[in-house]
Amino acid sequence: MDAIDLRVLTLNCWGVRFFSSKRRERIECIGDTLSRSEYDIIALQEIWCKDDFELLSTKLAQSYPHAHYFQCAVVGSGLCTFSKWPIVQTLFSQFSSKSYPGRILDAGWFGGKGFGLTVVCHPEHGLLSVINTHFNHKPKYCRVAQALQLCQFIGAMKSQHLLVCGDFNDVPTSEVYQLMTQREGLHDSQHDDADASRIDYVFYKSDSSCSNKRLKCMGSTKTMGKIPGLDMCYSDHEAVRSDFVLSDSETERSEETGSAENLADVQKIISDALKATENTYKKLSLISRLLFIAWIVLWLSSVPANLLQNVLLAATLIIWISATFFTKGEASALAEIKSEITAVDYHDD
């Protein structure tokens, strides 16, 4: 049996301040367990608190001296990557499609979800590109848009070997999964797993124009479920562990091949979402104008300032902000994604 060249782990740590049960205690356990592990690359999601990353960095410093925490937006991206080998380059790209139009208090607007790239210099196998990501839980069109944006980036980059790890919040029968495995030729390290409900993945591929070696997955399994000796789990997700060798074997074929039918489904999802978002923008804009007119009428009347005037003004401002800065921005992002889809040369092999 071939010796393992690369061991990779991905885990959504469920580290939401104030909302995640026993967050700090679980992060401590995650750090203790990973500090004794023999992975080469660890990709973590939902590390929303900077002090949790600092705790993990301290615990993993000896085994994983190289780490990067991707910072973005109000509460960060939640993404961090640890490596045994030097990290020579990093890049973060925030998703342009963020959340439900009009819902200005939805967490998607304040968390900087996106994907973080770390380029690791392996002492024997050269440069390895690792993408760590976390897609939206809802709505569905957001995940599809995010998958398209990630695929656009992957298609434009050149890398000897690429790993794409994270919580994609979608199952193997979804459009998101089909995009990841079809459009850019990524392989699913767990393609033999019969679990149809899985949403965490390690995808991979090698570029024949950059290297004569190929990543070959030797096995993938779920791990880090229940914490030994404690009546709780590490997270509300299980980790995915994947082992790889680099060999001279022929390039693996993707589990799926691209199809015009799949692209049509994706186009419809984005088109329907764009239409709904534009309609929401129009409705919110109209409501804000009507409320503002009502406020002007009260202000010009002989009625002194009262609670009703204040409520009308506050409601007008909130709805106008929701329409202009949130819903309009989401519509613009979807319009751009729709235009990019039409430029794709998508064909059956």
C-alpha positions as CSV (number, residue, x, y, z in Angstrom):
1,M,0.0,0.0,0.0
2,D,1.3,3.5,-0.9
3,A,2.6,5.7,2.0
4,I,0.3,8.6,2.6
5,D,1.7,11.9,1.4
6,L,-1.0,14.2,2.6
7,R,-3.6,14.1,5.4
8,V,-6.3,16.7,5.3
9,L,-9.1,17.5,7.8
10,T,-12.1,19.9,7.5
11,L,-14.5,20.7,10.3
12,N,-17.2,23.3,10.9
13,C,-16.6,24.1,14.6
14,W,-20.0,25.7,15.4
15,G,-18.3,28.6,17.1
16,V,-21.0,31.3,17.2
17,R,-20.7,33.6,20.2
18,F,-23.8,33.6,22.5
19,F,-25.6,31.0,20.3
20,S,-23.4,27.9,20.2
21,S,-23.8,25.6,23.1
22,K,-20.7,25.2,25.3
23,R,-18.6,26.9,22.6
24,R,-15.5,27.7,24.6
25,E,-15.4,24.3,26.2
26,R,-15.8,22.5,22.8
27,I,-13.1,24.8,21.2
28,E,-10.7,23.7,24.0
29,C,-11.4,20.1,23.2
30,I,-11.0,20.6,19.5
31,G,-7.6,22.2,20.1
32,D,-6.5,19.4,22.4
33,T,-7.5,16.7,20.0
34,L,-6.0,18.4,16.9
35,S,-2.7,19.1,18.8
36,R,-2.2,15.3,19.0
37,S,-3.2,14.7,15.3
38,E,-1.0,13.9,12.3
39,Y,-2.8,15.9,9.6
40,D,-0.8,18.1,7.2
41,I,-3.6,20.6,6.5
42,I,-6.6,21.5,8.8
43,A,-9.4,23.7,7.5
44,L,-11.8,25.0,10.1
45,Q,-15.1,26.9,9.6
46,E,-17.3,28.9,12.0
47,I,-14.4,30.2,14.2
48,W,-16.3,33.5,14.4
49,C,-14.4,34.7,17.5
50,K,-10.8,35.9,17.1
51,D,-10.0,34.8,20.7
52,D,-11.1,31.2,19.7
53,F,-8.6,31.3,16.8
54,E,-5.9,32.6,19.2
55,L,-6.6,29.7,21.6
56,L,-6.4,27.2,18.8
57,S,-3.2,28.8,17.5
58,T,-1.6,28.4,21.0
59,K,-2.7,24.8,21.4
60,L,-1.6,23.9,17.8
61,A,1.6,25.9,17.7
62,Q,4.0,23.0,18.1
63,S,2.3,20.6,15.6
64,Y,1.0,23.3,13.2
65,P,3.3,26.3,13.3
66,H,1.7,27.9,10.2
67,A,-1.8,29.3,10.3
68,H,-4.0,32.0,8.8
69,Y,-7.2,33.6,10.0
70,F,-9.3,35.2,7.3
71,Q,-10.7,38.5,8.5
72,C,-13.6,40.2,6.8
73,A,-16.8,42.2,7.4
74,V,-18.3,42.9,10.8
75,V,-17.8,39.6,12.5
76,G,-15.2,38.0,10.2
77,S,-15.3,35.1,7.8
78,G,-15.2,32.3,10.4
79,L,-12.4,30.6,8.3
80,C,-9.0,29.6,9.4
81,T,-6.4,27.2,8.0
82,F,-3.6,25.4,9.9
83,S,-0.6,23.8,8.2
84,K,2.5,21.8,9.1
85,W,4.3,23.4,6.2
86,P,5.0,27.1,5.4
87,I,2.1,29.2,4.1
88,V,3.6,31.4,1.3
89,Q,0.5,33.1,0.1
90,T,-3.0,33.9,1.2
91,L,-6.0,35.5,-0.4
92,F,-9.7,36.0,0.7
93,S,-12.6,36.7,-1.5
94,Q,-16.0,37.5,-0.1
95,F,-19.1,36.1,-1.7
96,S,-21.1,38.8,-3.6
97,S,-24.5,37.1,-2.9
98,K,-25.1,37.3,0.8
99,S,-28.6,36.7,2.1
100,Y,-32.3,37.2,1.8
101,P,-33.2,40.5,0.2
102,G,-34.8,42.9,2.6
103,R,-33.9,41.1,5.8
104,I,-31.4,43.5,7.2
105,L,-31.0,41.7,10.5
106,D,-30.1,38.4,8.9
107,A,-26.6,37.2,9.9
108,G,-25.6,36.7,6.3
109,W,-25.2,40.5,5.9
110,F,-22.8,40.9,8.8
111,G,-20.7,37.7,8.5
112,G,-18.1,37.9,5.7
113,K,-18.7,34.5,4.1
114,G,-16.5,33.7,1.2
115,F,-13.5,31.5,0.5
116,G,-9.9,31.8,1.7
117,L,-6.9,30.5,-0.3
118,T,-3.7,29.5,1.3
119,V,-0.7,28.3,-0.8
120,V,1.4,25.8,1.2
121,C,5.0,24.9,0.3
122,H,5.3,21.2,0.8
123,P,9.0,20.2,1.3
124,E,8.7,17.3,-1.2
125,H,5.8,18.0,-3.5
126,G,6.0,21.8,-4.0
127,L,3.2,24.2,-3.9
128,L,-0.3,23.1,-2.8
129,S,-3.3,25.4,-3.0
130,V,-5.9,25.0,-0.3
131,I,-9.3,26.7,-0.5
132,N,-11.3,26.9,2.7
133,T,-15.0,27.9,2.4
134,H,-18.4,28.0,4.1
135,F,-21.6,28.5,2.0
136,N,-24.8,29.9,3.2
137,H,-27.4,27.7,4.9
138,K,-30.2,29.6,3.3
139,P,-31.5,30.7,0.8
140,K,-30.7,28.1,-1.8
141,Y,-30.0,30.6,-4.6
142,C,-27.2,32.0,-2.5
143,R,-25.4,28.7,-2.3
144,V,-25.7,28.3,-6.1
145,A,-24.4,31.8,-6.7
146,Q,-21.5,31.1,-4.2
147,A,-20.6,27.9,-6.0
148,L,-20.5,29.7,-9.3
149,Q,-18.3,32.4,-7.9
150,L,-15.9,29.9,-6.4
151,C,-15.8,27.9,-9.7
152,Q,-15.0,31.1,-11.6
153,F,-12.0,31.6,-9.3
154,I,-10.8,28.0,-9.6
155,G,-11.1,28.2,-13.4
156,A,-8.9,31.3,-13.5
157,M,-6.2,30.0,-11.2
158,K,-3.2,27.8,-12.0
159,S,-2.2,25.3,-9.3
160,Q,-0.1,22.1,-9.3
161,H,-2.5,20.6,-6.7
162,L,-5.7,22.0,-5.4
163,L,-7.8,21.1,-2.3
164,V,-11.2,22.7,-1.8
165,C,-12.5,22.1,1.8
166,G,-15.4,23.2,3.8
167,D,-19.1,23.3,4.7
168,F,-21.0,23.6,1.5
169,N,-24.4,23.3,3.2
170,D,-25.7,21.1,0.3
171,V,-26.1,17.4,-0.4
172,P,-24.5,15.3,-3.2
173,T,-27.7,15.5,-5.3
174,S,-27.8,19.3,-5.3
175,E,-26.9,21.8,-8.0
176,V,-24.1,23.1,-5.8
177,Y,-22.4,19.6,-5.7
178,Q,-22.9,19.2,-9.5
179,L,-21.3,22.6,-10.1
180,M,-18.3,21.7,-8.0
181,T,-17.7,18.3,-9.6
182,Q,-18.7,19.1,-13.2
183,R,-17.7,22.6,-14.0
184,E,-14.0,22.6,-12.9
185,G,-13.4,18.8,-12.8
186,L,-13.1,18.5,-9.0
187,H,-13.2,15.1,-7.4
188,D,-15.1,14.3,-4.2
189,S,-12.8,12.5,-1.8
190,Q,-15.9,10.7,-0.3
191,H,-17.6,9.8,-3.6
192,D,-18.0,6.2,-2.3
193,D,-19.9,7.4,0.8
194,A,-23.5,6.4,0.6
195,D,-24.6,9.1,3.0
196,A,-27.0,11.3,1.0
197,S,-27.2,13.9,3.7
198,R,-23.6,15.0,3.9
199,I,-22.7,18.6,3.4
200,D,-19.0,18.8,4.3
201,Y,-16.5,17.9,1.6
202,V,-12.9,17.7,0.6
203,F,-12.7,18.2,-3.2
204,Y,-9.4,17.9,-5.1
205,K,-7.7,17.9,-8.4
206,S,-4.2,18.2,-10.0
207,D,-3.3,20.3,-13.1
208,S,-1.4,18.2,-15.7
209,S,0.0,21.4,-17.2
210,C,1.7,22.3,-13.9
211,S,2.8,18.9,-12.6
212,N,3.4,15.3,-13.7
213,K,2.1,14.1,-10.3
214,R,-1.5,13.5,-9.5
215,L,-3.4,13.7,-6.2
216,K,-5.0,10.3,-5.6
217,C,-7.4,9.9,-2.6
218,M,-6.6,6.7,-0.7
219,G,-9.6,7.0,1.7
220,S,-11.9,9.5,3.4
221,T,-13.9,9.1,6.5
222,K,-15.9,11.1,9.1
223,T,-14.3,11.7,12.5
224,M,-14.4,13.8,15.6
225,G,-18.0,13.1,16.6
226,K,-18.6,12.6,20.3
227,I,-15.9,13.9,22.7
228,P,-14.3,11.0,24.6
229,G,-15.3,11.1,28.3
230,L,-17.8,14.0,27.9
231,D,-21.5,14.0,27.2
232,M,-21.2,16.3,24.2
233,C,-19.8,16.4,20.6
234,Y,-17.0,18.5,19.2
235,S,-19.5,20.3,17.0
236,D,-22.9,20.0,15.3
237,H,-20.9,18.7,12.3
238,E,-18.5,15.8,12.1
239,A,-15.1,16.4,10.6
240,V,-14.1,14.9,7.3
241,R,-10.6,13.3,7.0
242,S,-9.1,12.6,3.6
243,D,-5.8,10.9,2.9
244,F,-3.9,11.4,-0.4
245,V,-0.8,10.2,-2.3
246,L,0.9,11.9,-5.1
247,S,1.5,9.4,-7.9
248,D,2.3,9.2,-11.6
249,S,-1.1,7.6,-12.3
250,E,-3.4,8.9,-14.9
251,T,-5.8,11.7,-14.1
252,E,-8.9,10.5,-12.4
253,R,-12.2,11.1,-14.2
254,S,-14.8,13.3,-12.5
255,E,-17.7,11.4,-11.0
256,E,-20.0,13.5,-13.2
257,T,-19.8,15.1,-16.6
258,G,-21.1,18.6,-17.4
259,S,-24.5,18.9,-19.0
260,A,-26.5,21.7,-20.6
261,E,-29.5,20.5,-18.5
262,N,-27.6,21.2,-15.3
263,L,-26.6,24.7,-16.5
264,A,-30.2,25.4,-17.4
265,D,-31.3,24.5,-13.8
266,V,-28.6,26.8,-12.4
267,Q,-29.6,29.6,-14.8
268,K,-33.3,29.3,-13.7
269,I,-32.4,29.4,-10.0
270,I,-30.4,32.6,-10.5
271,S,-32.9,34.2,-12.8
272,D,-35.8,33.5,-10.5
273,A,-33.8,34.8,-7.5
274,L,-32.9,38.0,-9.5
275,K,-36.5,38.6,-10.5
276,A,-37.7,38.1,-6.9
277,T,-35.0,40.4,-5.5
278,E,-35.8,43.1,-8.0
279,N,-39.5,42.9,-7.1
280,T,-38.6,43.1,-3.4
281,Y,-36.5,46.2,-4.1
282,K,-39.4,47.9,-6.0
283,K,-41.9,47.1,-3.2
284,L,-39.5,48.3,-0.4
285,S,-38.7,51.5,-2.4
286,L,-42.5,52.2,-2.9
287,I,-43.2,51.6,0.8
288,S,-40.4,53.9,1.9
289,R,-41.6,56.7,-0.4
290,L,-45.2,56.4,0.9
291,L,-44.1,56.4,4.5
292,F,-41.9,59.5,3.8
293,I,-44.9,61.3,2.2
294,A,-47.0,60.5,5.2
295,W,-44.3,61.9,7.5
296,I,-44.1,65.1,5.4
297,V,-47.9,65.5,5.6
298,L,-47.8,65.2,9.4
299,W,-44.8,67.5,9.7
300,L,-46.5,70.2,7.6
301,S,-49.7,69.9,9.5
302,S,-50.4,71.8,12.7
303,V,-50.1,68.6,14.7
304,P,-47.0,68.9,17.0
305,A,-44.2,66.3,16.9
306,N,-45.5,63.1,18.4
307,L,-44.8,59.4,18.6
308,L,-46.4,58.6,15.3
309,Q,-44.1,61.1,13.4
310,N,-41.1,59.5,15.0
311,V,-42.2,56.0,14.2
312,L,-42.9,57.0,10.6
313,L,-39.5,58.5,10.2
314,A,-37.7,55.6,11.8
315,A,-39.7,53.1,9.6
316,T,-38.9,55.1,6.5
317,L,-35.2,55.2,7.2
318,I,-35.0,51.4,8.0
319,I,-37.0,50.4,4.9
320,W,-35.0,52.8,2.6
321,I,-31.7,51.4,3.9
322,S,-32.9,47.8,3.5
323,A,-33.9,48.6,-0.1
324,T,-30.9,50.7,-1.1
325,F,-28.0,49.1,0.6
326,F,-29.0,45.5,1.0
327,T,-31.7,44.5,-1.6
328,K,-30.3,46.6,-4.4
329,G,-26.8,45.2,-3.7
330,E,-28.0,41.7,-3.8
331,A,-29.8,42.3,-7.1
332,S,-26.6,43.7,-8.6
333,A,-24.6,40.7,-7.4
334,L,-27.2,38.3,-9.0
335,A,-27.3,40.3,-12.2
336,E,-23.5,40.0,-12.5
337,I,-23.6,36.2,-11.8
338,K,-26.3,35.7,-14.4
339,S,-24.3,37.5,-17.0
340,E,-21.3,35.3,-16.1
341,I,-23.3,32.1,-16.6
342,T,-24.2,33.1,-20.1
343,A,-20.6,33.4,-21.0
344,V,-19.8,29.8,-19.9
345,D,-19.1,27.3,-22.7
346,Y,-20.8,24.3,-21.0
347,H,-20.9,21.1,-23.0
348,D,-21.2,17.3,-22.6
349,D,-18.0,15.3,-22.8
